[in-house]
């Protein structure tokens, strides 16, 4: 992924479980591989980023920021990768894929290429 910002791979100071740490590493690996040169960064937000994550009630919120719009085959691979990821965890995930350029001139609601919540 080069010098692109990404999900930190060491959240030990946040006192999260090994399982949650493993899911974060999987998120980074799967989506970094999926987007490679199109990826700007993967950013955690919400309760996990604020240090109040509770695995019993919180979800893992993150944003995937990309350079260019997704093609239909890319959206299909994203869907398949996401379904595989959620099938192997009890963690709840919520994320959006957003084109970086759309964040330079913020609009609300923020347009997204893909959104998952579950």
C-alpha positions in Angstrom: 0.0 0.0 0.0 3.0 2.3 0.0 2.8 5.5 2.0 -1.0 5.6 2.1 -2.5 6.1 5.5 -4.2 3.0 6.8 -5.7 1.4 9.8 -3.1 1.2 12.5 -2.1 -2.3 13.2 -1.4 -1.8 16.9 -4.3 -0.8 19.1 -2.9 -2.3 22.3 -3.0 1.1 24.0 -6.8 1.1 23.4 -7.3 -2.2 25.3 -9.1 -4.1 22.5 -9.3 -7.8 22.3 -7.0 -9.9 20.2 -10.1 -10.8 18.1 -10.8 -7.2 17.3 -7.2 -6.6 16.5 -7.3 -9.5 14.1 -10.4 -8.1 12.4 -8.7 -4.7 12.0 -5.7 -6.4 10.4 -8.0 -8.4 8.1 -9.8 -5.2 7.1 -6.5 -3.6 6.2 -5.3 -6.6 4.3 -8.5 -7.3 2.3 -9.3 -3.8 1.3 -5.7 -2.8 0.6 -5.3 -5.7 -1.7 -8.6 -5.0 -3.4 -7.9 -1.4 -4.2 -4.1 -1.3 -4.4 -3.2 1.8 -6.5 -6.7 3.3 -6.2 -6.5 3.4 -2.4 -5.9 6.7 -0.6 -6.4 5.3 2.9 -8.5 3.3 5.4 -9.6 5.2 8.4 -11.2 4.0 11.7 -13.8 6.4 13.2 -16.5 6.2 15.8 -16.2 4.5 19.1 -13.1 2.6 18.3 -11.2 5.7 17.2 -12.5 7.6 20.3 -11.4 4.9 22.7 -14.8 3.8 23.9 -15.3 0.6 21.8 -17.4 -2.1 23.4 -17.5 -5.4 21.6 -20.9 -6.2 23.1 -22.6 -3.1 21.6 -20.3 -1.2 19.2 -19.6 -1.8 15.6 -16.2 -1.2 13.8 -16.7 2.0 11.8 -14.3 2.8 9.0 -13.9 4.7 5.8 -12.2 3.6 2.7 -11.0 6.5 0.6 -10.2 5.9 -3.0 -9.0 8.0 -6.0 -11.4 6.9 -8.7 -15.0 5.6 -8.9 -15.6 1.9 -8.6 -16.5 -0.2 -11.7 -19.3 -2.7 -11.5 -16.8 -5.7 -11.3 -14.9 -3.8 -8.5 -18.2 -3.4 -6.6 -18.9 -7.1 -7.0 -15.5 -8.0 -5.7 -16.0 -5.6 -2.8 -19.4 -7.2 -2.0 -17.9 -10.7 -2.1 -14.9 -9.7 0.1 -17.2 -8.1 2.6 -19.5 -11.1 2.8 -16.5 -13.3 3.3 -15.2 -11.1 6.1 -18.5 -10.8 8.0 -19.1 -14.6 7.7 -15.9 -15.1 9.8 -16.5 -12.7 12.6 -19.1 -11.8 15.3 -18.0 -8.2 15.1 -20.4 -5.7 13.5 -19.0 -3.6 10.7 -20.1 -0.3 9.2 -18.1 1.4 6.4 -18.3 3.5 3.3 -16.2 3.8 0.3 -15.7 7.4 -0.7 -13.9 9.1 -3.5 -11.2 11.4 -2.0 -12.1 14.3 -4.3 -15.6 14.4 -2.8 -14.1 15.2 0.6 -12.2 18.2 -0.7 -15.5 20.1 -1.2 -17.6 18.5 1.5 -21.3 18.1 0.9 -23.9 16.5 3.1 -24.9 13.8 2.8 -21.5 12.7 1.6 -21.8 10.8 -1.7 -20.4 7.2 -1.5 -19.5 4.5 -3.9 -20.5 1.7 -1.5 -21.9 1.5 2.0 -22.2 -1.5 4.3 -23.8 -1.7 7.7 -24.5 -4.9 9.6 
